[in-house]
């Protein structure tokens, strides 16, 4: 994966994009810190298909989500209530 400074990626965007399409993901740095990655659309689509379902999809699905374990009631220790004078 080739690394591009943000200034170079902006100034030479067509080359940046072509390199991504032909050679795969390209890393962009901002002030020496990794900031983003440009990936070809095929890679992006493959990653999206492999991703776990979204929260919305989970909530709307009819599949079981596992057992909900609830603690027994009445087992909590409580401090006695102090009466005000």
C-alpha positions as protocol buffer text, in pm:
chain_id: "A"
residue {
  index: 1
  type: UNK
  ca { x: 0 y: 0 z: 0 }
}
residue {
  index: 2
  type: UNK
  ca { x: 144 y: 334 z: -105 }
}
residue {
  index: 3
  type: UNK
  ca { x: 136 y: 630 z: 133 }
}
residue {
  index: 4
  type: UNK
  ca { x: 34 y: 979 z: 16 }
}
residue {
  index: 5
  type: UNK
  ca { x: 63 y: 1306 z: 205 }
}
residue {
  index: 6
  type: UNK
  ca { x: -273 y: 1481 z: 201 }
}
residue {
  index: 7
  type: UNK
  ca { x: -130 y: 1772 z: -2 }
}
residue {
  index: 8
  type: UNK
  ca { x: -6 y: 1532 z: -272 }
}
residue {
  index: 9
  type: UNK
  ca { x: -335 y: 1338 z: -278 }
}
residue {
  index: 10
  type: UNK
  ca { x: -527 y: 1663 z: -327 }
}
residue {
  index: 11
  type: UNK
  ca { x: -291 y: 1808 z: -586 }
}
residue {
  index: 12
  type: UNK
  ca { x: -263 y: 1485 z: -787 }
}
residue {
  index: 13
  type: UNK
  ca { x: -607 y: 1336 z: -724 }
}
residue {
  index: 14
  type: UNK
  ca { x: -644 y: 1176 z: -1068 }
}
residue {
  index: 15
  type: UNK
  ca { x: -312 y: 995 z: -1025 }
}
residue {
  index: 16
  type: UNK
  ca { x: -408 y: 906 z: -666 }
}
residue {
  index: 17
  type: UNK
  ca { x: -739 y: 757 z: -785 }
}
residue {
  index: 18
  type: UNK
  ca { x: -583 y: 571 z: -1078 }
}
residue {
  index: 19
  type: UNK
  ca { x: -317 y: 422 z: -851 }
}
residue {
  index: 20
  type: UNK
  ca { x: -590 y: 304 z: -616 }
}
residue {
  index: 21
  type: UNK
  ca { x: -792 y: 143 z: -895 }
}
residue {
  index: 22
  type: UNK
  ca { x: -486 y: -25 z: -1050 }
}
residue {
  index: 23
  type: UNK
  ca { x: -275 y: -111 z: -743 }
}
residue {
  index: 24
  type: UNK
  ca { x: -523 y: -136 z: -454 }
}
residue {
  index: 25
  type: UNK
  ca { x: -574 y: 63 z: -133 }
}
residue {
  index: 26
  type: UNK
  ca { x: -383 y: 390 z: -85 }
}
residue {
  index: 27
  type: UNK
  ca { x: -303 y: 540 z: 257 }
}
residue {
  index: 28
  type: UNK
  ca { x: -338 y: 914 z: 320 }
}
residue {
  index: 29
  type: UNK
  ca { x: -146 y: 1087 z: 599 }
}
residue {
  index: 30
  type: UNK
  ca { x: -211 y: 1425 z: 756 }
}
residue {
  index: 31
  type: UNK
  ca { x: 85 y: 1583 z: 934 }
}
residue {
  index: 32
  type: UNK
  ca { x: 256 y: 1243 z: 940 }
}
residue {
  index: 33
  type: UNK
  ca { x: -39 y: 1064 z: 1103 }
}
residue {
  index: 34
  type: UNK
  ca { x: -241 y: 800 z: 917 }
}
residue {
  index: 35
  type: UNK
  ca { x: -577 y: 960 z: 839 }
}
residue {
  index: 36
  type: UNK
  ca { x: -763 y: 761 z: 572 }
}
residue {
  index: 37
  type: UNK
  ca { x: -747 y: 488 z: 312 }
}
residue {
  index: 38
  type: UNK
  ca { x: -884 y: 505 z: -42 }
}
residue {
  index: 39
  type: UNK
  ca { x: -995 y: 160 z: -160 }
}
residue {
  index: 40
  type: UNK
  ca { x: -1124 y: 37 z: -496 }
}
residue {
  index: 41
  type: UNK
  ca { x: -1501 y: -10 z: -512 }
}
residue {
  index: 42
  type: UNK
  ca { x: -1467 y: -390 z: -549 }
}
residue {
  index: 43
  type: UNK
  ca { x: -1273 y: -403 z: -223 }
}
residue {
  index: 44
  type: UNK
  ca { x: -1528 y: -181 z: -52 }
}
residue {
  index: 45
  type: UNK
  ca { x: -1822 y: -393 z: -170 }
}
residue {
  index: 46
  type: UNK
  ca { x: -1647 y: -712 z: -54 }
}
residue {
  index: 47
  type: UNK
  ca { x: -1580 y: -557 z: 287 }
}
residue {
  index: 48
  type: UNK
  ca { x: -1943 y: -449 z: 320 }
}
residue {
  index: 49
  type: UNK
  ca { x: -2068 y: -800 z: 243 }
}
residue {
  index: 50
  type: UNK
  ca { x: -1836 y: -949 z: 505 }
}
residue {
  index: 51
  type: UNK
  ca { x: -1934 y: -696 z: 771 }
}
residue {
  index: 52
  type: UNK
  ca { x: -2160 y: -796 z: 1057 }
}
residue {
  index: 53
  type: UNK
  ca { x: -2523 y: -694 z: 1029 }
}
residue {
  index: 54
  type: UNK
  ca { x: -2612 y: -342 z: 1135 }
}
residue {
  index: 55
  type: UNK
  ca { x: -2802 y: -273 z: 1456 }
}
residue {
  index: 56
  type: UNK
  ca { x: -3113 y: -201 z: 1250 }
}
residue {
  index: 57
  type: UNK
  ca { x: -3084 y: -537 z: 1072 }
}
residue {
  index: 58
  type: UNK
  ca { x: -3035 y: -716 z: 1404 }
}
residue {
  index: 59
  type: UNK
  ca { x: -3338 y: -552 z: 1563 }
}
residue {
  index: 60
  type: UNK
  ca { x: -3561 y: -622 z: 1264 }
}
residue {
  index: 61
  type: UNK
  ca { x: -3452 y: -986 z: 1222 }
}
residue {
  index: 62
  type: UNK
  ca { x: -3665 y: -1276 z: 1345 }
}
residue {
  index: 63
  type: UNK
  ca { x: -3367 y: -1479 z: 1462 }
}
residue {
  index: 64
  type: UNK
  ca { x: -3313 y: -1561 z: 1829 }
}
residue {
  index: 65
  type: UNK
  ca { x: -3055 y: -1342 z: 1995 }
}
residue {
  index: 66
  type: UNK
  ca { x: -2978 y: -1572 z: 2289 }
}
residue {
  index: 67
  type: UNK
  ca { x: -3107 y: -1613 z: 2641 }
}
residue {
  index: 68
  type: UNK
  ca { x: -3166 y: -1306 z: 2852 }
}
residue {
  index: 69
  type: UNK
  ca { x: -3037 y: -1381 z: 3201 }
}
residue {
  index: 70
  type: UNK
  ca { x: -3200 y: -1172 z: 3472 }
}
residue {
  index: 71
  type: UNK
  ca { x: -3075 y: -1164 z: 3831 }
}
residue {
  index: 72
  type: UNK
  ca { x: -3306 y: -1288 z: 4107 }
}
residue {
  index: 73
  type: UNK
  ca { x: -3505 y: -1016 z: 4276 }
}
residue {
  index: 74
  type: UNK
  ca { x: -3486 y: -935 z: 4645 }
}
residue {
  index: 75
  type: UNK
  ca { x: -3123 y: -1028 z: 4696 }
}
residue {
  index: 76
  type: UNK
  ca { x: -2991 y: -671 z: 4715 }
}
residue {
  index: 77
  type: UNK
  ca { x: -2860 y: -547 z: 5049 }
}
residue {
  index: 78
  type: UNK
  ca { x: -3005 y: -213 z: 5140 }
}
residue {
  index: 79
  type: UNK
  ca { x: -2906 y: 38 z: 5403 }
}
residue {
  index: 80
  type: UNK
  ca { x: -3172 y: 120 z: 5659 }
}
residue {
  index: 81
  type: UNK
  ca { x: -3353 y: 448 z: 5601 }
}
residue {
  index: 82
  type: UNK
  ca { x: -3260 y: 714 z: 5857 }
}
residue {
  index: 83
  type: UNK
  ca { x: -3550 y: 912 z: 5992 }
}
residue {
  index: 84
  type: UNK
  ca { x: -3509 y: 1288 z: 5994 }
}
residue {
  index: 85
  type: UNK
  ca { x: -3549 y: 1465 z: 6332 }
}
